[in-house]
Amino acid sequence: MSTFDTGAAPRFSTGFSAPRLSRFVARILEARAARAERLATFRALSRLTEHELDDIGLTRADVNALR
């Protein structure tokens, strides 16, 4: 006859601990903040004329690379 140990709760590991999940969320938030900053920079530089961009050493291609 087979016996089963019913006294212990089964253990399942998702691979996520609280600190690990916290770091994951922090990285997502940092990435979103960096993207928002790049977008704001892109919008500001997009408003400049070719002459103004040339004055600061940039080209339209440099601005478009920020997308």
Number of C-alpha atoms within 10 A of each C-alpha: 2 3 5 5 6 7 6 6 7 6 6 6 6 6 7 10 10 8 9 11 12 11 12 13 12 12 12 11 12 12 12 12 12 12 14 12 12 14 14 13 14 17 15 11 19 14 10 13 12 12 11 13 17 12 10 8 9 14 16 14 8 13 17 12 8 14 11
